[in-house]
Amino acid sequence: MVDGNVIQDMKSVLAYLQESRQIKQAKLYKDVRAGFLRRQKDGTFRRSDVDRYAASLKAVALPERQTDDLSALAKQEQEERVLSLQEKRRSIVFDREIKQGRYVLRDEIALELAGRAMALSVGLRSALQVAAPELIQAAGGDKNRADDLMREIEKHLDEALNEFSRPINFTIAIPGHEEHVEE
């Protein structure tokens, strides 16, 4: 009988061991006498001692079909672990290359382009504002029509900037991959 961490007698130890290990009664008695499995003073056995002793015994043989299924499952799990580790390695290498500047994140490119477009827009608008009197003079000299001229220039400027700010398709070549990804 097994009570938590204590096994009461030799028969209970034998039954407990035979659930998962190949052992005969004679071997168990012989090993207890030889001191491989220690009996307590009250005749009980500590479960931890029995488990340690069990580790030295042969496991009960499983039916062949069950072992084939288990080995196939173990092989599949191993392959999945290998694939997972390879993916983690590729990710680590890619992150390192991004930090080294070999690659630029798409979000960073978009922010950079938006910032440059804004700077271009502000720069062009202020340059046109400063140059408006000269442009008016070149257009006929009527300074009262400066607002009309600026609206017309800004309309053309907005069209050009809208064309400049439209989404861009990127072609990304990743080393080690045959296919190219288009974004």
CNS distance restraints for C-alpha pairs under 8 A (distance, minus, plus):
assign (resid   1 and name CA) (resid   7 and name CA) 5.89 0.50 0.50
assign (resid   1 and name CA) (resid   8 and name CA) 5.57 0.50 0.50
assign (resid   1 and name CA) (resid   9 and name CA) 7.21 0.50 0.50
assign (resid   1 and name CA) (resid  12 and name CA) 5.03 0.50 0.50
assign (resid   1 and name CA) (resid  13 and name CA) 7.96 0.50 0.50
assign (resid   2 and name CA) (resid   6 and name CA) 6.03 0.50 0.50
assign (resid   2 and name CA) (resid   7 and name CA) 4.48 0.50 0.50
assign (resid   2 and name CA) (resid   8 and name CA) 6.41 0.50 0.50
assign (resid   2 and name CA) (resid  12 and name CA) 6.88 0.50 0.50
assign (resid   3 and name CA) (resid   7 and name CA) 6.09 0.50 0.50
assign (resid   3 and name CA) (resid   8 and name CA) 7.53 0.50 0.50
assign (resid   4 and name CA) (resid  47 and name CA) 7.87 0.50 0.50
assign (resid   5 and name CA) (resid  46 and name CA) 5.91 0.50 0.50
assign (resid   5 and name CA) (resid  47 and name CA) 4.95 0.50 0.50
assign (resid   5 and name CA) (resid  48 and name CA) 7.17 0.50 0.50
assign (resid   6 and name CA) (resid  44 and name CA) 6.61 0.50 0.50
assign (resid   6 and name CA) (resid  45 and name CA) 5.76 0.50 0.50
assign (resid   6 and name CA) (resid  46 and name CA) 4.74 0.50 0.50
assign (resid   6 and name CA) (resid  47 and name CA) 5.33 0.50 0.50
assign (resid   7 and name CA) (resid  12 and name CA) 6.44 0.50 0.50
assign (resid   7 and name CA) (resid  13 and name CA) 6.35 0.50 0.50
assign (resid   7 and name CA) (resid  44 and name CA) 5.74 0.50 0.50
assign (resid   7 and name CA) (resid  45 and name CA) 5.07 0.50 0.50
assign (resid   7 and name CA) (resid  46 and name CA) 6.20 0.50 0.50
assign (resid   7 and name CA) (resid  47 and name CA) 6.17 0.50 0.50
assign (resid   8 and name CA) (resid  12 and name CA) 6.53 0.50 0.50
assign (resid   8 and name CA) (resid  13 and name CA) 7.75 0.50 0.50
assign (resid   8 and name CA) (resid  43 and name CA) 7.21 0.50 0.50
assign (resid   8 and name CA) (resid  44 and name CA) 4.64 0.50 0.50
assign (resid   8 and name CA) (resid  45 and name CA) 6.45 0.50 0.50
assign (resid   9 and name CA) (resid  13 and name CA) 6.33 0.50 0.50
assign (resid   9 and name CA) (resid  43 and name CA) 6.60 0.50 0.50
assign (resid   9 and name CA) (resid  44 and name CA) 5.57 0.50 0.50
assign (resid   9 and name CA) (resid  45 and name CA) 7.08 0.50 0.50
assign (resid  10 and name CA) (resid  14 and name CA) 6.07 0.50 0.50
assign (resid  11 and name CA) (resid  15 and name CA) 6.16 0.50 0.50
assign (resid  12 and name CA) (resid  16 and name CA) 5.95 0.50 0.50
assign (resid  13 and name CA) (resid  17 and name CA) 6.06 0.50 0.50
assign (resid  13 and name CA) (resid  45 and name CA) 7.73 0.50 0.50
assign (resid  13 and name CA) (resid  50 and name CA) 7.41 0.50 0.50
assign (resid  14 and name CA) (resid  18 and name CA) 6.03 0.50 0.50
assign (resid  14 and name CA) (resid  23 and name CA) 7.73 0.50 0.50
assign (resid  14 and name CA) (resid  24 and name CA) 7.80 0.50 0.50
assign (resid  14 and name CA) (resid  25 and name CA) 6.71 0.50 0.50
assign (resid  14 and name CA) (resid  28 and name CA) 7.21 0.50 0.50
assign (resid  15 and name CA) (resid  19 and name CA) 6.55 0.50 0.50
assign (resid  16 and name CA) (resid  20 and name CA) 7.80 0.50 0.50
assign (resid  17 and name CA) (resid  21 and name CA) 5.52 0.50 0.50
assign (resid  17 and name CA) (resid  22 and name CA) 7.71 0.50 0.50
assign (resid  17 and name CA) (resid  23 and name CA) 7.23 0.50 0.50
assign (resid  17 and name CA) (resid  50 and name CA) 7.96 0.50 0.50
assign (resid  17 and name CA) (resid  54 and name CA) 6.61 0.50 0.50
assign (resid  18 and name CA) (resid  22 and name CA) 6.07 0.50 0.50
assign (resid  18 and name CA) (resid  23 and name CA) 6.31 0.50 0.50
assign (resid  18 and name CA) (resid  60 and name CA) 7.92 0.50 0.50
assign (resid  19 and name CA) (resid  60 and name CA) 7.96 0.50 0.50
assign (resid  20 and name CA) (resid  59 and name CA) 5.97 0.50 0.50
assign (resid  20 and name CA) (resid  60 and name CA) 5.54 0.50 0.50
assign (resid  21 and name CA) (resid  54 and name CA) 6.89 0.50 0.50
assign (resid  21 and name CA) (resid  57 and name CA) 6.25 0.50 0.50
assign (resid  21 and name CA) (resid  58 and name CA) 5.73 0.50 0.50
assign (resid  21 and name CA) (resid  59 and name CA) 4.34 0.50 0.50
assign (resid  21 and name CA) (resid  60 and name CA) 4.78 0.50 0.50
assign (resid  22 and name CA) (resid  57 and name CA) 6.75 0.50 0.50
assign (resid  22 and name CA) (resid  58 and name CA) 5.58 0.50 0.50
assign (resid  22 and name CA) (resid  59 and name CA) 5.82 0.50 0.50
assign (resid  22 and name CA) (resid  60 and name CA) 5.23 0.50 0.50
assign (resid  23 and name CA) (resid  27 and name CA) 6.65 0.50 0.50
assign (resid  23 and name CA) (resid  28 and name CA) 7.00 0.50 0.50
assign (resid  23 and name CA) (resid  57 and name CA) 7.38 0.50 0.50
assign (resid  23 and name CA) (resid  58 and name CA) 7.93 0.50 0.50
assign (resid  24 and name CA) (resid  28 and name CA) 6.46 0.50 0.50
assign (resid  25 and name CA) (resid  29 and name CA) 6.28 0.50 0.50
assign (resid  26 and name CA) (resid  30 and name CA) 6.10 0.50 0.50
assign (resid  27 and name CA) (resid  31 and name CA) 6.01 0.50 0.50
assign (resid  28 and name CA) (resid  32 and name CA) 6.16 0.50 0.50
assign (resid  29 and name CA) (resid  33 and name CA) 6.26 0.50 0.50
assign (resid  30 and name CA) (resid  34 and name CA) 6.16 0.50 0.50
assign (resid  31 and name CA) (resid  35 and name CA) 6.11 0.50 0.50
assign (resid  31 and name CA) (resid  36 and name CA) 5.21 0.50 0.50
assign (resid  31 and name CA) (resid  37 and name CA) 6.27 0.50 0.50
assign (resid  32 and name CA) (resid  36 and name CA) 5.79 0.50 0.50
assign (resid  32 and name CA) (resid  37 and name CA) 4.91 0.50 0.50
assign (resid  32 and name CA) (resid  38 and name CA) 6.32 0.50 0.50
assign (resid  32 and name CA) (resid  39 and name CA) 7.30 0.50 0.50
assign (resid  36 and name CA) (resid  53 and name CA) 7.05 0.50 0.50
assign (resid  37 and name CA) (resid  49 and name CA) 6.68 0.50 0.50
assign (resid  37 and name CA) (resid  50 and name CA) 6.77 0.50 0.50
assign (resid  37 and name CA) (resid  53 and name CA) 6.23 0.50 0.50
assign (resid  38 and name CA) (resid  45 and name CA) 6.98 0.50 0.50
assign (resid  38 and name CA) (resid  49 and name CA) 7.10 0.50 0.50
assign (resid  39 and name CA) (resid  43 and name CA) 5.84 0.50 0.50
assign (resid  39 and name CA) (resid  44 and name CA) 5.97 0.50 0.50
assign (resid  39 and name CA) (resid  45 and name CA) 5.19 0.50 0.50
assign (resid  39 and name CA) (resid  46 and name CA) 7.83 0.50 0.50
assign (resid  40 and name CA) (resid  44 and name CA) 5.33 0.50 0.50
assign (resid  40 and name CA) (resid  45 and name CA) 5.83 0.50 0.50
assign (resid  40 and name CA) (resid  46 and name CA) 7.58 0.50 0.50
assign (resid  45 and name CA) (resid  49 and name CA) 7.12 0.50 0.50
assign (resid  45 and name CA) (resid  50 and name CA) 6.99 0.50 0.50
assign (resid  46 and name CA) (resid  50 and name CA) 6.43 0.50 0.50
assign (resid  47 and name CA) (resid  51 and name CA) 6.05 0.50 0.50
assign (resid  48 and name CA) (resid  52 and name CA) 6.12 0.50 0.50
assign (resid  49 and name CA) (resid  53 and name CA) 6.15 0.50 0.50
assign (resid  50 and name CA) (resid  54 and name CA) 5.99 0.50 0.50
assign (resid  51 and name CA) (resid  55 and name CA) 6.36 0.50 0.50
assign (resid  52 and name CA) (resid  56 and name CA) 7.26 0.50 0.50
assign (resid  53 and name CA) (resid  57 and name CA) 7.19 0.50 0.50
assign (resid  62 and name CA) (resid  66 and name CA) 6.43 0.50 0.50
assign (resid  62 and name CA) (resid  67 and name CA) 6.16 0.50 0.50
assign (resid  63 and name CA) (resid  67 and name CA) 6.35 0.50 0.50
assign (resid  64 and name CA) (resid  68 and name CA) 6.12 0.50 0.50
assign (resid  65 and name CA) (resid  69 and name CA) 6.20 0.50 0.50
assign (resid  66 and name CA) (resid  70 and name CA) 6.09 0.50 0.50
assign (resid  67 and name CA) (resid  71 and name CA) 5.96 0.50 0.50
assign (resid  68 and name CA) (resid  72 and name CA) 6.07 0.50 0.50
assign (resid  69 and name CA) (resid  73 and name CA) 6.10 0.50 0.50
assign (resid  70 and name CA) (resid  74 and name CA) 6.01 0.50 0.50
assign (resid  71 and name CA) (resid  75 and name CA) 6.00 0.50 0.50
assign (resid  72 and name CA) (resid  76 and name CA) 6.15 0.50 0.50
assign (resid  73 and name CA) (resid  77 and name CA) 6.15 0.50 0.50
assign (resid  74 and name CA) (resid  78 and name CA) 6.10 0.50 0.50
assign (resid  75 and name CA) (resid  79 and name CA) 6.18 0.50 0.50
assign (resid  76 and name CA) (resid  80 and name CA) 6.19 0.50 0.50
assign (resid  77 and name CA) (resid  81 and name CA) 6.18 0.50 0.50
assign (resid  78 and name CA) (resid  82 and name CA) 6.21 0.50 0.50
assign (resid  79 and name CA) (resid  83 and name CA) 6.17 0.50 0.50
assign (resid  80 and name CA) (resid  84 and name CA) 6.04 0.50 0.50
assign (resid  81 and name CA) (resid  85 and name CA) 6.10 0.50 0.50
assign (resid  82 and name CA) (resid  86 and name CA) 6.12 0.50 0.50
assign (resid  83 and name CA) (resid  87 and name CA) 6.13 0.50 0.50
assign (resid  84 and name CA) (resid  88 and name CA) 6.21 0.50 0.50
assign (resid  85 and name CA) (resid  89 and name CA) 6.14 0.50 0.50
assign (resid  86 and name CA) (resid  90 and name CA) 6.20 0.50 0.50
assign (resid  87 and name CA) (resid  91 and name CA) 6.15 0.50 0.50
assign (resid  88 and name CA) (resid  92 and name CA) 6.13 0.50 0.50
assign (resid  89 and name CA) (resid  93 and name CA) 6.11 0.50 0.50
assign (resid  90 and name CA) (resid  94 and name CA) 6.00 0.50 0.50
assign (resid  91 and name CA) (resid  95 and name CA) 6.07 0.50 0.50
assign (resid  92 and name CA) (resid  96 and name CA) 6.11 0.50 0.50
assign (resid  93 and name CA) (resid  97 and name CA) 6.18 0.50 0.50
assign (resid  94 and name CA) (resid  98 and name CA) 6.21 0.50 0.50
assign (resid  95 and name CA) (resid  99 and name CA) 6.29 0.50 0.50
assign (resid  96 and name CA) (resid 100 and name CA) 6.19 0.50 0.50
assign (resid  97 and name CA) (resid 101 and name CA) 6.20 0.50 0.50
assign (resid  97 and name CA) (resid 102 and name CA) 5.30 0.50 0.50
assign (resid  97 and name CA) (resid 103 and name CA) 6.41 0.50 0.50
assign (resid  98 and name CA) (resid 102 and name CA) 5.61 0.50 0.50
assign (resid  98 and name CA) (resid 103 and name CA) 4.76 0.50 0.50
assign (resid  98 and name CA) (resid 104 and name CA) 6.23 0.50 0.50
assign (resid  98 and name CA) (resid 105 and name CA) 7.64 0.50 0.50
assign (resid 104 and name CA) (resid 108 and name CA) 6.78 0.50 0.50
assign (resid 104 and name CA) (resid 109 and name CA) 6.92 0.50 0.50
assign (resid 105 and name CA) (resid 109 and name CA) 6.45 0.50 0.50
assign (resid 106 and name CA) (resid 110 and name CA) 6.21 0.50 0.50
assign (resid 107 and name CA) (resid 111 and name CA) 6.15 0.50 0.50
assign (resid 108 and name CA) (resid 112 and name CA) 6.05 0.50 0.50
assign (resid 109 and name CA) (resid 113 and name CA) 6.06 0.50 0.50
assign (resid 110 and name CA) (resid 114 and name CA) 6.05 0.50 0.50
assign (resid 111 and name CA) (resid 115 and name CA) 6.04 0.50 0.50
assign (resid 112 and name CA) (resid 116 and name CA) 6.17 0.50 0.50
assign (resid 113 and name CA) (resid 117 and name CA) 6.03 0.50 0.50
assign (resid 114 and name CA) (resid 118 and name CA) 6.16 0.50 0.50
assign (resid 114 and name CA) (resid 165 and name CA) 7.30 0.50 0.50
assign (resid 115 and name CA) (resid 119 and name CA) 6.18 0.50 0.50
assign (resid 116 and name CA) (resid 120 and name CA) 6.00 0.50 0.50
assign (resid 117 and name CA) (resid 121 and name CA) 6.03 0.50 0.50
assign (resid 117 and name CA) (resid 161 and name CA) 7.45 0.50 0.50
assign (resid 117 and name CA) (resid 164 and name CA) 7.48 0.50 0.50
assign (resid 117 and name CA) (resid 165 and name CA) 6.86 0.50 0.50
assign (resid 118 and name CA) (resid 122 and name CA) 6.15 0.50 0.50
assign (resid 119 and name CA) (resid 123 and name CA) 5.96 0.50 0.50
assign (resid 120 and name CA) (resid 124 and name CA) 5.98 0.50 0.50
assign (resid 121 and name CA) (resid 125 and name CA) 6.07 0.50 0.50
assign (resid 121 and name CA) (resid 161 and name CA) 7.15 0.50 0.50
assign (resid 122 and name CA) (resid 126 and name CA) 6.10 0.50 0.50
assign (resid 123 and name CA) (resid 127 and name CA) 6.06 0.50 0.50
assign (resid 124 and name CA) (resid 128 and name CA) 6.08 0.50 0.50
assign (resid 125 and name CA) (resid 129 and name CA) 6.10 0.50 0.50
assign (resid 125 and name CA) (resid 154 and name CA) 7.64 0.50 0.50
assign (resid 126 and name CA) (resid 130 and name CA) 6.14 0.50 0.50
assign (resid 127 and name CA) (resid 131 and name CA) 6.04 0.50 0.50
assign (resid 128 and name CA) (resid 132 and name CA) 5.72 0.50 0.50
assign (resid 128 and name CA) (resid 150 and name CA) 7.87 0.50 0.50
assign (resid 129 and name CA) (resid 150 and name CA) 7.64 0.50 0.50
assign (resid 131 and name CA) (resid 135 and name CA) 6.15 0.50 0.50
assign (resid 132 and name CA) (resid 136 and name CA) 6.00 0.50 0.50
assign (resid 132 and name CA) (resid 146 and name CA) 6.86 0.50 0.50
assign (resid 132 and name CA) (resid 149 and name CA) 7.98 0.50 0.50
assign (resid 132 and name CA) (resid 150 and name CA) 7.24 0.50 0.50
assign (resid 133 and name CA) (resid 137 and name CA) 6.13 0.50 0.50
assign (resid 133 and name CA) (resid 143 and name CA) 7.03 0.50 0.50
assign (resid 133 and name CA) (resid 146 and name CA) 7.41 0.50 0.50
assign (resid 134 and name CA) (resid 138 and name CA) 6.13 0.50 0.50
assign (resid 135 and name CA) (resid 139 and name CA) 6.01 0.50 0.50
assign (resid 136 and name CA) (resid 140 and name CA) 6.15 0.50 0.50
assign (resid 136 and name CA) (resid 141 and name CA) 5.18 0.50 0.50
assign (resid 136 and name CA) (resid 142 and name CA) 6.40 0.50 0.50
assign (resid 136 and name CA) (resid 143 and name CA) 6.33 0.50 0.50
assign (resid 136 and name CA) (resid 145 and name CA) 7.73 0.50 0.50
assign (resid 136 and name CA) (resid 146 and name CA) 6.47 0.50 0.50
assign (resid 136 and name CA) (resid 149 and name CA) 7.33 0.50 0.50
assign (resid 137 and name CA) (resid 141 and name CA) 3.78 0.50 0.50
assign (resid 137 and name CA) (resid 142 and name CA) 6.99 0.50 0.50
assign (resid 137 and name CA) (resid 143 and name CA) 7.70 0.50 0.50
assign (resid 142 and name CA) (resid 146 and name CA) 7.48 0.50 0.50
assign (resid 145 and name CA) (resid 149 and name CA) 6.27 0.50 0.50
assign (resid 146 and name CA) (resid 150 and name CA) 6.08 0.50 0.50
assign (resid 147 and name CA) (resid 151 and name CA) 6.17 0.50 0.50
assign (resid 148 and name CA) (resid 152 and name CA) 6.29 0.50 0.50
assign (resid 149 and name CA) (resid 153 and name CA) 6.16 0.50 0.50
assign (resid 150 and name CA) (resid 154 and name CA) 5.89 0.50 0.50
assign (resid 151 and name CA) (resid 155 and name CA) 6.01 0.50 0.50
assign (resid 152 and name CA) (resid 156 and name CA) 6.51 0.50 0.50
assign (resid 153 and name CA) (resid 157 and name CA) 6.04 0.50 0.50
assign (resid 154 and name CA) (resid 158 and name CA) 5.85 0.50 0.50
assign (resid 155 and name CA) (resid 159 and name CA) 6.37 0.50 0.50
assign (resid 156 and name CA) (resid 160 and name CA) 6.34 0.50 0.50
assign (resid 157 and name CA) (resid 161 and name CA) 6.10 0.50 0.50
assign (resid 158 and name CA) (resid 162 and name CA) 5.90 0.50 0.50
assign (resid 159 and name CA) (resid 163 and name CA) 6.28 0.50 0.50
assign (resid 160 and name CA) (resid 164 and name CA) 6.22 0.50 0.50
assign (resid 161 and name CA) (resid 165 and name CA) 6.05 0.50 0.50
assign (resid 162 and name CA) (resid 166 and name CA) 6.24 0.50 0.50
assign (resid 169 and name CA) (resid 182 and name CA) 6.78 0.50 0.50
assign (resid 169 and name CA) (resid 183 and name CA) 5.45 0.50 0.50
assign (resid 170 and name CA) (resid 182 and name CA) 5.77 0.50 0.50
assign (resid 170 and name CA) (resid 183 and name CA) 5.26 0.50 0.50
assign (resid 171 and name CA) (resid 180 and name CA) 6.84 0.50 0.50
assign (resid 171 and name CA) (resid 181 and name CA) 6.10 0.50 0.50
assign (resid 171 and name CA) (resid 182 and name CA) 4.74 0.50 0.50
assign (resid 171 and name CA) (resid 183 and name CA) 6.62 0.50 0.50
assign (resid 172 and name CA) (resid 180 and name CA) 6.06 0.50 0.50
assign (resid 172 and name CA) (resid 181 and name CA) 5.47 0.50 0.50
assign (resid 172 and name CA) (resid 182 and name CA) 6.32 0.50 0.50
assign (resid 172 and name CA) (resid 183 and name CA) 7.91 0.50 0.50
assign (resid 173 and name CA) (resid 177 and name CA) 7.78 0.50 0.50
assign (resid 173 and name CA) (resid 179 and name CA) 7.79 0.50 0.50
assign (resid 173 and name CA) (resid 180 and name CA) 5.33 0.50 0.50
assign (resid 173 and name CA) (resid 181 and name CA) 6.86 0.50 0.50
assign (resid 174 and name CA) (resid 180 and name CA) 7.16 0.50 0.50
